[in-house]
Amino acid sequence: MAADSTPKTCPVEDYTNFDMAPAMTFFERMDAFQDRARPVMRSEEAGGYWVFTDYEAINEGLQRTDLWSSSVVTPTDPNPPFKLIPLMLDPPEHTPWRQLLRGYFSPGRIRGMADNQRRLAGEIIDGLAGRGECNFVDDVARVFPSTVFLEIMGMPVTKLPEFLEWEGMILHSGEDRERVAGGVGLVIQYFMELIAERRADPDPDATDIVTTALNWKIDGEPVSDEDLLNCSLLLFMAGLDTVASQSSYAFWHLATHPGDRARLVADPGHVPIVVEEILRAYPIVQTARKALKDEEFHGCPVKAGDMAVFPLSAAGRDEAVHPGARSVDLDRDSTKNLSFGGGPHRCLGAHLARQELAVLLTEWHQRIPDYALAGEPTEHSGGVWALNELPLRWDV
């Protein structure tokens, strides 16, 4: 939409992403946007796009696949040169992919992984407890969920440091598109070789995603290797990034709010409440969409082709829905949230993420109940907000 067609009633704000800022900068900035501009504002970056700022608009936007297409990842790139499957597919094309993947992340299957996850988390934490300090992001947050996910995918845990380097290139390189493309290329090349190896030497008893995906069919036709690669790339990025980011904000909160931490330590039964309230208060995913047609949406004159952001951070911290929404309240009556998205694209890994967060909180606080920040962490924005580091210290 041309700049001169922007309604005067729609505030224009600078929503540009930043590579580094003090922790909580982006949540506080979104809070301020929401206070000044509800239910929508306008960014002039990259030709302009809408940013919806309240729960109701965001919730409806995620449901409205007839109006808002998922074919984009960021609001600044209306025609991306790739297609992450199934994230960037719209119904009905999205539906069979969702059905193929659903079973790997069912509640029953995820519960069956709990004992191994508790064992893994305990080993990681035991390995650093005697040090009296750690960088939680690198030492725990990126290692624990990534190891779990590699096992689900059927990928070697021994290559985790290399995988994490590639993931960082793709998701944490800011505007360095050459570095991002390099990371994507490395991941695609790895999966090409892995798929070829599994085809050449199949294991009929294997239940991991990569192996079983070789026999996937949609409408009776085998899934192409190109589509398998695009699906694998998406799973790689989601599995190695989102829980790492979310758990880092959880531990930042508990390190800086000793009262909440004391309640969790005194009664581990609070863990599920802590998980939900952290998810609600610190939503890390900021979802982009592209308009499919002209329509007035929550008072906004949307035109076909318009780009938009539906920030889950704004939905979770909307005080019209949650009184005192910008503070964690472990006595809150309702912690309903959109932190895993909504509509047909609601995160398939929600059960896994919740369990991983609960396991990590439980195992850590059994071993290290009292800790504090050992420095001032920074964060970066983008489609997924994340802490760059989280230095913690404790007595040994």
C-alpha positions, -999 to 999 in steps of 0.1 A, spaced: 0 0 0 13 34 -9 23 56 20 -3 83 11 -31 58 14 -23 50 50 -53 62 72 -44 91 94 -61 73 123 -34 45 121 -3 55 140 30 51 122 58 35 144 93 22 139 89 -15 142 123 -23 127 141 -53 142 174 -49 161 203 -73 164 211 -66 201 196 -47 230 193 -52 268 171 -81 278 133 -73 278 138 -43 254 115 -58 228 88 -68 252 88 -33 267 88 -17 232 58 -38 222 40 -28 254 45 8 244 33 2 209 2 -14 223 -5 15 246 -2 40 218 -17 21 189 -46 -3 192 -56 -24 174 -32 -17 146 -2 5 137 18 10 105 55 5 99 71 22 69 100 -3 67 105 -22 34 76 -5 17 53 -6 46 33 -32 66 6 -35 93 13 -45 129 -17 -57 149 -14 -49 186 -43 -65 205 -53 -100 214 -86 -101 195 -72 -89 162 -42 -112 164 -63 -142 174 -88 -136 145 -59 -130 121 -43 -164 128 -77 -181 122 -85 -162 90 -67 -183 64 -91 -169 38 -77 -134 43 -42 -139 56 -17 -162 39 11 -180 57 33 -179 25 57 -155 41 81 -156 71 90 -119 77 69 -87 69 98 -73 49 99 -101 23 66 -106 4 80 -131 -21 105 -153 -3 126 -176 -25 119 -207 -4 89 -226 10 92 -240 45 68 -269 48 42 -269 63 47 -235 79 44 -216 46 15 -236 32 -21 -225 33 -51 -249 36 -60 -272 19 -24 -278 8 -13 -275 45 -37 -301 58 -21 -334 47 13 -323 59 -2 -315 93 -17 -350 93 17 -366 84 35 -349 112 8 -349 139 16 -384 152 52 -376 160 41 -350 185 10 -365 200 5 -362 238 9 -399 243 41 -402 224 55 -371 241 47 -384 276 66 -416 267 97 -395 263 95 -379 297 118 -403 316 146 -399 290 142 -362 290 145 -360 328 176 -382 327 192 -360 300 184 -327 318 198 -341 350 230 -351 333 234 -317 317 228 -298 350 249 -322 371 278 -315 347 278 -278 355 264 -275 390 298 -277 406 311 -247 386 289 -222 404 282 -204 371 272 -209 335 259 -192 304 225 -208 305 218 -201 268 249 -220 255 253 -245 283 217 -256 288 190 -239 268 205 -248 234 218 -282 243 188 -299 261 159 -294 236 182 -297 206 194 -331 218 158 -343 224 148 -331 189 178 -347 171 167 -381 186 131 -375 173 145 -366 139 170 -395 138 200 -373 135 234 -379 153 237 -361 186 275 -361 181 270 -334 154 251 -311 178 278 -283 179 279 -282 141 241 -281 139 239 -253 164 264 -233 144 242 -237 113 211 -228 132 228 -197 145 237 -187 109 201 -191 97 182 -175 126 206 -152 144 225 -134 117 203 -103 116 202 -87 81 233 -106 69 215 -125 41 246 -140 28 253 -157 61 217 -168 64 218 -183 29 251 -201 38 235 -217 68 205 -228 48 228 -243 22 247 -263 48 215 -277 63 200 -286 29 232 -303 18 233 -323 51 197 -335 46 202 -344 10 231 -367 20 211 -381 50 181 -389 29 203 -405 2 219 -427 29 186 -437 44 172 -446 10 203 -467 2 203 -485 36 167 -484 51 160 -496 86 125 -512 87 124 -508 124 133 -471 126 106 -447 139 124 -414 135 110 -387 113 137 -387 86 135 -424 80 98 -428 81 93 -397 59 109 -416 30 76 -434 27 52 -405 31 25 -401 5 0 -373 -2 -30 -381 -23 -14 -414 -30 17 -399 -45 52 -401 -28 64 -369 -13 92 -354 -35 127 -351 -21 125 -313 -26 94 -312 -3 112 -335 22 141 -311 23 119 -281 29 101 -299 56 133 -310 72 147 -275 71 117 -261 90 118 -289 116 156 -283 121 151 -246 128 121 -251 150 135 -279 170 169 -262 177 156 -227 184 122 -221 199 124 -240 233 159 -228 237 147 -192 235 116 -197 256 135 -215 284 161 -187 285 134 -161 292 119 -184 318 152 -186 337 158 -149 332 125 -143 349 132 -167 378 167 -153 383 153 -118 386 121 -126 406 133 -146 436 97 -147 451 84 -167 421 115 -189 422 110 -196 459 74 -207 453 85 -231 426 113 -245 448 90 -249 478 63 -266 457 73 -283 425 36 -287 418 37 -251 407 58 -260 376 29 -264 352 15 -230 363 50 -214 359 53 -228 324 19 -214 313 24 -180 329 59 -177 314 45 -187 280 18 -160 283 41 -132 296 70 -138 273 58 -150 238 88 -152 216 73 -157 181 62 -127 160 42 -141 131 40 -126 96 12 -129 71 3 -116 36 -32 -105 26 -50 -125 0 -78 -99 -8 -92 -65 0 -111 -63 33 -116 -41 63 -100 -60 92 -105 -46 127 -109 -11 112 -78 -15 90 -83 -11 52 -63 -42 41 -55 -46 4 -45 -78 -14 -7 -82 -11 -4 -61 21 21 -75 46 13 -77 83 27 -88 116 6 -106 143 30 -103 173 23 -130 198 41 -108 223 13 -83 220 -14 -109 224 1 -124 255 6 -91 272 -27 -75 263 -41 -60 296 -76 -59 281 -75 -97 282 -52 -103 312 -53 -77 340 -17 -70 349 -6 -88 318 29 -75 318 37 -91 351 40 -128 359 13 -138 384 14 -174 396 -21 -169 411 -37 -158 378 -71 -173 372 -65 -179 335 -33 -182 316 -49 -188 282 -24 -177 256 -15 -176 219 21 -184 225 20 -214 202 0 -195 176 -36 -202 166 -57 -216 138 -45 -244 115 -9 -234 120 -9 -237 158 25 -252 168 26 -290 164 53 -292 190 33 -275 218 31 -307 239 68 -313 235 77 -277 243 56 -277 275 71 -309 287 106 -299 280 101 -266 298 85 -285 328 114 -310 329 140 -284 328 125 -263 355 120 -293 377 154 -308 373 173 -275 376 156 -264 408 161 -297 425 198 -292 420 203 -254 419 174 -237 439 191 -204 444 209 -184 417 211 -149 403 223 -130 372 260 -128 368 259 -101 341 235 -81 320 221 -103 292 212 -90 258 186 -101 232 179 -99 195 146 -95 177 132 -109 144 106 -136 138 117 -153 171 130 -131 199 159 -147 219 185 -139 245 220 -139 232 234 -150 266 222 -156 301 250 -156 327 240 -172 360 259 -178 392 252 -197 424 270 -209 456 286 -243 456 
